[in-house]
Amino acid sequence: MLRKRFFKSSFGRFQMPLFFPDATRGFVKTVDMKDIEVTKTSGILVNTYHLYKNLGEDFIEKCKGIRNFIGWRGALISDSGGFQIMSLLKSPKGKGKVSDDGVLFIDSDNREIFFTPEDSVRLQLELKTDLVVVLDDFTPKDSSYIEAERSVQRTILWARRSKEEFLKICRKKRIKKNEMPYIVGVVQGGEYIDLRKKCTEELVRIGFDGLGYGGWPLDDQGSFNYEVAKTIAKYSPSDYLLYGLGVGKPDDIVKCFEIGYQIFDCVLPTRDARHERLYVFSSDSIDKIDINSDNFYSYFVPTKMIYSKDLSPVSKSCDCLLCKNYSRSYLYYLFKSNEVSALRLSTIHNLRFYSLLMEKIRENLGCF
């Protein structure tokens, strides 16, 4: 189902779908913003909690927008800090407490940081991003029904407070409606479809510009839970943005786009690049890339001995800095020499793979 085609940004309009690599703390490891621009990546994602923790609210306000600090000229999304409830608090070694009032994080230095839904919205508006995600209570994997229901109730409560705070600040700052960033709610409920449906419907009643697929997207077998994705899409208005939070495998992105999702973010391409895993299309040229075919891509591991004397490019269906200028054997040599440029070139390659993937999906709009 085709929904909105364009994403509005203070840097213009961008045709969707869009993939936003995670620049969690305001940077992507091993590359700079110019490197990212060269890959034709349209936007990046920053994390509100980590920027607040590392930079402080006063400095964020002084910057008059995080773009000015990090030097990014493109679309920009800010995550709320909701995932950190899972990764930093609800994980086995996590410290802190979640209540209806907000979240108490205890960092590695035993510093207490209390974070409310209102704090998250206020900080995101100070960051001046193009899309604001409201704080949600992450439903852990393998939650019981009662635990999942509790996270849904809290997510709805926080979403209502977040929307009220968003409108309050916009009125105070006299931000015109057409200049407001998108504000997106997050659907929780784990694998329980009735809870996902309830959460979606209640968030729609509050009123947002779109909804995000929140929580853990994989089922017990490790496969993507498309039933949840379809449920969120089914009960969302047709003009809503649908955002796959943390959805990053190329085949999952293609299938989620078919369902109606237009925005995606994930750490996969940049993290995999640093761990010797590159993505390559299964074709001989960019023109022949077919995302509708089975196994349209594969993984390339540059440190295998077989590539030590291979003078061919990593991929013939890529025009990135690595593939246009260097061979597989040279990348092998860089990794084996522990040269940092191996990480930079690999990251640039994977980001270009994802921007090409978005281009190919847009070219194939009529096929879905």
Sequence and secondary structure as in RCSB ss.txt:
>XXXX:A:sequence
MLRKRFFKSSFGRFQMPLFFPDATRGFVKTVDMKDIEVTKTSGILVNTYHLYKNLGEDFIEKCKGIRNFIGWRGA
LISDSGGFQIMSLLKSPKGKGKVSDDGVLFIDSDNREIFFTPEDSVRLQLELKTDLVVVLDDFTPKDSSYIEAER
SVQRTILWARRSKEEFLKICRKKRIKKNEMPYIVGVVQGGEYIDLRKKCTEELVRIGFDGLGYGGWPLDDQGSFN
YEVAKTIAKYSPSDYLLYGLGVGKPDDIVKCFEIGYQIFDCVLPTRDARHERLYVFSSDSIDKIDINSDNFYSYF
VPTKMIYSKDLSPVSKSCDCLLCKNYSRSYLYYLFKSNEVSALRLSTIHNLRFYSLLMEKIRENLGCF
>XXXX:A:secstr
     EEEETTEEEES EEEEB TTSS TT  HHHHHHTT  EEEEEHHHHHHHH HHHHHHHTSHHHHHT  SE
EEEE SHHHIIIIIISTT  EEE SS EEEE TT  EEEE HHHHHHHHHHHT SEEE       TT  HHHHHH
HHHHHHHHHHHHHHHHHHHHHHTT  GGGS EEEEEE  TT HHHHHHHHHHHHHH  SEEEE S  B TTS B 
HHHHHHHHHTS TTSEEEETT   HHHHHHHHHHT  EEEESHHHHHHHTT EEEESSSSGGG  TTSTT EEEE
 TTSGGGTT  S S TT  SHHHHH  HHHHHHHHHTT HHHHHHHHHHHHHHHHHHHHHHHHTGGG 
